[in-house]
Amino acid sequence: MEAYLLDWLNLLLRWFHMITGIAWIGASFYFVWLDNHLLAPKDKAAADKGVSGELWAVHGGGFYNAQKYKVAPATLPEPLHWFKWEAYTTFVSGFFLLCLMYYVGAEVYLIDPRVADIGKATAIAIGIGTLAGGWIVYDLLCKSPLGKNDTALGGVLFVLTVAAAWGLCQVFSGRGAYIHFGGMLGTIMVANVFFVIIPGQKELVRAKVEGREPDPIHGVRGKQRSVHNTYFTLPVLFTMISSHYAMTYGNAHNWLVLAGIAFAGAAIRVYFVSRHKGPASPLPALAGVVALALVAFAMAPVSRSTGSTAASPAEEFARVTTIVQMRCAGCHAQTPTQPGFAVAPKGVMLDTPEHIAAQALPINQQVSTRVMPLANLTGMTDAERDAVAQWFAHGAPVK
């Protein structure tokens, strides 16, 4: 019953996280698009009121006229809508999901003794330290003189994120490293909202209420952090889905794969942000596509010699069946016997020869990348992994 209730909690948290994430990312993408499509107002009266740009749009059967003030209107309107809870609820739900999956189940999902033989408390401390430390370093860099040069700042941040990808992959399982890399970027994004963007907006409002001239620096800082957030978005989204693709986090050079795909996502987003303003150089998008192609090429499985075997196809399949049922079926069965699993993960069952034959490709992928069994809980040996790989290389025969 406990495993069943944990599954439901996981489902509800993941669903809620996805909903709030869509709301946050959707609003963020829209406002970046809006800001880059604003045109100088044609109405002199609007310009005299302090409107610096406006945009006309049609959507859902109606016309909309969005206006942006250079600093703030002479009189604050009521009500004034704020965009912050989408970010906060996304972070809170994501953090609880991280705790439920990777901290409560650290021995299974976060720690891989083959990577680093660390204790549960140590692993959790490193994980939380990564989330907080990433923000602290990033914020200090943005506040330093380097923060005034966006190109130089971007270069330094890229180098540091690559270093973070490498470091995380030296202490965590592949999945744990990837999710913490995304969590670090996501924490930076929400901290930008909480510590910079919203306080700056509150100061602008407060200045208007008190009859002071608002300091435009708050708008400049908020704009910089907002643009950074939109560049982080695609790498974060990749890490959210990466657990479905063992070929990435299970690769021997998984940190390079992570860095390459993160770079590709950011570069493609750079292009679209520039494209919002009008004709833009396709080089950032091209760089992103080339990066993805290089990663895919480098990750491509190498053809291996099938070699000769004295065993018949039926004997070979019988051996693989024994290995899979002994090492994998504890979780992947109609009624799992592995503690903590109420149902077979992803509905994949490997408790009969027929099920094993039908899952030959994913079995080979998961076993050859050493992603499964999780944390090698069942002690699959290298010889057993080789036997599965050889069977698959022979065409996965059953008789």
C-alpha positions in Angstrom: 0.0 0.0 0.0 2.9 2.4 0.8 4.3 2.0 -2.7 0.9 2.5 -4.2 0.4 5.8 -2.3 3.9 7.0 -3.2 3.0 6.4 -6.9 -0.1 8.5 -6.5 1.9 11.2 -4.8 4.5 11.1 -7.5 1.7 11.3 -10.2 0.0 14.3 -8.6 3.2 16.2 -7.9 4.5 15.6 -11.5 1.2 16.6 -13.0 1.0 19.8 -10.9 4.7 20.6 -11.7 4.0 20.2 -15.4 0.9 22.5 -15.2 2.6 25.3 -13.3 5.7 24.9 -15.5 3.7 25.4 -18.6 2.0 28.5 -17.1 5.4 30.0 -16.2 7.2 29.1 -19.4 4.3 30.2 -21.5 4.1 33.6 -19.8 7.9 34.0 -20.0 8.0 33.2 -23.7 5.1 35.5 -24.4 6.6 38.5 -22.6 10.0 38.0 -24.3 8.2 37.9 -27.6 6.0 40.9 -26.7 9.0 43.0 -25.6 10.8 42.3 -28.8 7.9 43.1 -31.1 7.0 46.5 -29.6 7.0 49.5 -32.0 7.2 53.1 -31.2 3.6 54.4 -30.6 2.1 56.3 -33.5 -0.2 58.2 -31.3 1.6 61.3 -30.0 -0.7 61.3 -26.9 0.5 57.8 -26.0 4.1 58.9 -26.4 3.5 61.9 -24.2 2.2 59.7 -21.5 5.5 57.8 -21.4 4.6 54.8 -23.7 7.8 53.6 -25.2 6.4 50.8 -27.3 3.1 49.2 -28.3 1.8 46.2 -30.2 -1.5 45.3 -31.7 -2.6 41.6 -31.9 -5.6 39.6 -32.7 -6.3 36.4 -30.8 -9.4 34.4 -29.8 -11.8 36.6 -31.7 -10.6 39.9 -30.3 -8.1 42.7 -30.8 -5.5 43.6 -28.1 -3.4 46.7 -27.7 -0.4 46.1 -25.4 1.7 49.1 -24.4 4.9 49.3 -22.4 6.0 52.4 -20.5 9.6 53.6 -20.5 9.4 53.6 -16.7 5.9 53.7 -15.3 2.6 55.5 -16.0 1.8 58.8 -14.2 -0.9 57.1 -12.2 -0.9 53.4 -11.3 -3.9 51.5 -12.6 -6.0 49.1 -10.6 -5.9 46.2 -10.7 -2.2 45.7 -11.5 -1.5 42.0 -12.5 1.7 40.4 -11.3 3.4 37.3 -12.8 5.2 35.5 -10.0 3.2 32.6 -8.6 3.7 30.6 -11.8 7.5 30.6 -11.0 7.1 30.0 -7.3 4.7 27.1 -7.6 6.8 25.5 -10.3 9.9 25.6 -8.1 8.1 24.3 -5.0 6.4 21.4 -6.8 9.7 20.6 -8.5 11.6 20.6 -5.3 9.1 18.3 -3.5 9.2 16.0 -6.5 13.0 16.0 -6.4 12.8 15.1 -2.7 10.3 12.4 -3.3 12.1 10.7 -6.2 15.8 11.4 -5.7 16.2 12.1 -1.9 13.8 9.6 -0.4 14.9 7.0 -3.0 18.5 8.2 -3.1 19.9 4.7 -3.0 18.0 3.8 -6.2 17.9 7.0 -8.3 20.6 9.3 -7.1 23.6 7.2 -5.9 25.5 4.9 -8.2 28.4 3.2 -6.3 30.2 2.7 -9.6 30.4 6.4 -10.0 31.0 7.5 -6.4 30.4 5.4 -3.3 28.9 8.1 -1.1 26.3 7.9 1.6 22.7 9.1 1.4 23.2 12.2 3.6 26.3 13.2 1.6 24.5 12.8 -1.7 21.5 14.9 -0.5 23.8 17.6 0.8 25.7 17.8 -2.5 22.4 18.0 -4.3 21.0 20.8 -2.2 24.3 22.5 -2.2 24.4 22.5 -6.0 21.0 24.2 -6.2 21.9 26.9 -3.8 25.6 27.3 -4.9 24.6 27.6 -8.5 22.4 30.6 -7.7 25.0 32.3 -5.5 27.8 32.1 -8.1 25.5 33.2 -10.9 24.1 36.1 -8.9 27.6 37.3 -7.9 28.8 37.2 -11.5 25.7 39.2 -12.6 26.4 41.9 -9.9 30.1 42.0 -10.7 31.6 44.3 -13.5 31.4 41.3 -15.7 27.6 41.6 -15.6 27.8 44.7 -17.7 29.1 42.8 -20.7 26.5 40.3 -21.7 28.7 38.5 -24.2 31.6 38.0 -21.7 29.1 37.0 -19.0 27.5 34.4 -21.3 30.9 32.9 -22.0 31.8 32.6 -18.4 28.4 31.1 -17.5 28.7 28.5 -20.2 32.1 27.4 -19.0 30.8 27.1 -15.4 27.7 25.2 -16.5 29.9 22.7 -18.4 32.0 22.4 -15.3 28.9 21.8 -13.2 27.8 19.1 -15.7 31.1 17.3 -15.4 31.2 17.6 -11.6 27.7 16.3 -11.1 28.4 13.3 -13.4 31.3 12.4 -11.2 29.3 12.0 -8.0 25.7 11.1 -9.0 24.1 8.5 -11.2 23.5 9.7 -14.7 19.8 10.5 -14.0 20.6 12.1 -10.7 23.3 14.3 -12.4 21.0 15.4 -15.2 18.1 16.3 -12.9 20.3 18.3 -10.6 21.8 20.2 -13.5 18.3 21.1 -14.6 17.3 21.8 -11.0 20.3 24.2 -10.7 19.3 26.2 -13.7 15.6 26.1 -12.6 16.6 27.4 -9.2 18.6 30.3 -10.8 15.5 31.1 -12.9 13.1 31.2 -9.9 15.6 33.1 -7.8 15.9 35.7 -10.5 12.2 36.2 -10.2 12.1 36.2 -6.4 15.3 38.2 -5.6 15.6 40.5 -8.6 12.7 40.8 -11.0 9.8 41.1 -8.5 11.7 43.3 -5.9 12.6 45.6 -8.8 9.0 45.8 -9.9 7.9 46.4 -6.3 10.3 49.3 -6.0 9.0 50.9 -9.2 5.4 50.6 -7.8 6.5 51.9 -4.4 8.3 54.9 -6.0 5.1 55.9 -7.9 3.0 55.5 -4.8 5.4 57.8 -2.8 5.6 60.3 -5.6 9.3 59.6 -6.4 10.8 59.2 -9.8 11.4 55.5 -10.3 14.9 54.4 -10.9 15.1 52.8 -14.3 18.0 50.5 -13.2 15.4 48.1 -11.8 13.9 47.6 -15.2 17.4 47.1 -16.8 18.3 44.4 -14.2 15.0 42.7 -14.5 15.2 42.6 -18.3 18.7 41.1 -18.1 17.6 38.3 -15.7 14.4 37.7 -17.7 16.5 37.2 -20.9 18.8 34.8 -19.0 15.8 32.8 -17.9 14.5 32.4 -21.4 17.9 31.0 -22.5 17.9 28.5 -19.6 14.4 27.2 -20.4 15.2 24.7 -23.2 18.1 23.1 -21.3 15.9 22.7 -18.2 13.1 21.2 -20.3 15.5 18.7 -21.7 16.7 17.5 -18.3 13.0 17.1 -17.3 12.5 14.5 -20.0 16.0 13.1 -20.0 15.2 10.2 -17.7 13.3 8.6 -20.5 16.5 8.4 -22.7 19.1 6.2 -21.1 21.3 6.7 -24.2 22.0 10.2 -22.9 22.6 10.0 -19.2 23.9 6.4 -19.5 26.6 7.3 -22.0 30.2 6.9 -20.9 30.7 10.7 -21.6 27.3 11.7 -20.2 28.5 15.1 -19.0 29.6 16.0 -22.6 26.3 14.9 -23.9 24.5 17.1 -21.3 26.7 20.1 -22.1 26.2 19.7 -25.9 22.4 19.4 -25.7 22.2 22.3 -23.2 24.3 24.4 -25.5 22.1 23.5 -28.4 18.9 24.4 -26.5 20.3 27.8 -25.4 21.7 28.6 -28.9 18.4 27.8 -30.6 16.6 30.0 -28.1 19.1 32.8 -28.7 18.1 32.7 -32.4 14.4 32.9 -31.7 14.8 35.8 -29.3 16.8 37.6 -31.9 14.3 36.6 -34.6 11.5 38.3 -32.6 13.1 41.6 -33.3 13.2 41.1 -37.0 15.6 39.5 -39.5 18.3 37.7 -37.5 21.5 35.8 -38.2 20.7 32.0 -38.4 24.2 31.2 -37.0 23.0 30.6 -33.4 20.3 28.2 -34.6 22.8 26.5 -37.0 25.3 26.2 -34.1 22.6 24.5 -32.0 21.6 22.1 -34.8 25.3 21.2 -35.5 25.8 20.6 -31.8 22.9 18.2 -31.7 24.1 16.4 -34.8 27.6 16.1 -33.3 26.2 14.7 -30.1 24.0 12.2 -32.0 27.0 11.1 -34.1 29.3 10.7 -31.1 26.7 8.7 -29.2 25.9 6.4 -32.1 26.4 2.7 -31.1 29.5 1.1 -32.5 28.9 -2.1 -34.5 30.4 -4.9 -32.6 31.5 -8.3 -33.9 28.9 -10.9 -33.1 31.7 -13.5 -32.7 31.1 -17.2 -32.7 29.2 -19.0 -30.1 28.9 -22.7 -29.3 25.4 -22.2 -28.0 22.3 -22.5 -30.3 19.9 -19.6 -30.6 17.5 -21.3 -28.3 20.2 -21.9 -25.7 21.4 -18.3 -26.0 17.9 -17.0 -25.5 17.4 -19.3 -22.5 20.5 -17.9 -20.9 19.3 -14.3 -21.5 15.9 -15.2 -20.2 17.4 -16.5 -17.0 19.6 -13.4 -16.6 16.7 -11.0 -17.2 14.3 -12.8 -14.9 16.9 -12.9 -12.2 18.2 -9.3 -12.5 15.2 -7.4 -13.9 11.9 -9.1 -13.2 11.9 -8.1 -9.6 10.7 -4.7 -10.7 9.4 -5.5 -14.2 6.7 -8.0 -13.4 2.9 -8.2 -13.0 3.5 -8.2 -9.3 6.9 -6.7 -8.5 8.8 -8.2 -5.6 11.3 -5.4 -5.3 10.4 -3.1 -2.3 9.1 0.3 -3.3 7.5 -0.8 -6.6 3.8 -1.3 -6.7 3.7 -1.8 -10.5 6.2 -2.4 -13.2 8.0 0.8 -14.1 6.5 2.3 -17.3 4.4 -0.8 -17.6 7.4 -2.8 -18.9 7.1 -6.4 -17.8 10.0 -8.9 -18.3 8.7 -11.9 -16.3 8.1 -14.2 -19.3 10.1 -15.2 -22.3 7.5 -13.6 -24.6 7.8 -10.3 -22.8 11.6 -10.4 -23.0 11.6 -11.1 -26.7 9.2 -8.2 -27.3 11.5 -5.9 -25.3 14.8 -6.9 -26.9 15.8 -3.4 -28.1 15.1 -1.5 -24.8 16.6 -4.3 -22.8 19.9 -4.1 -24.7 19.9 -0.3 -24.5 19.3 -0.2 -20.8 21.8 -3.0 -20.0 24.6 -1.9 -22.3 24.5 1.7 -21.0 24.6 0.2 -17.4 21.5 2.3 -16.5 19.6 -0.8 -15.5 19.2 -2.4 -13.1 18.8 0.8 -11.1 22.0 1.3 -9.0 22.7 -2.3 -10.0 20.6 -3.4 -7.0 20.4 -6.9 -8.2 24.1 -7.2 -9.0 24.2 -7.8 -12.7 27.7 -8.8 -13.7 29.7 -7.7 -16.7 29.6 -11.2 -18.1 25.8 -11.1 -18.0 25.7 -7.7 -19.7 27.9 -9.1 -22.4 25.7 -12.1 -22.8 22.6 -9.8 -23.4 24.6 -7.7 -25.8 25.8 -10.7 -27.8 22.3 -12.1 -28.0 21.0 -8.8 -29.3 23.9 -8.5 -31.8 23.0 -11.9 -33.1 19.5 -10.6 -33.9 17.8 -11.4 -30.6 16.9 -14.9 -31.7 14.4 -17.0 -29.6 14.9 -20.3 -31.3 
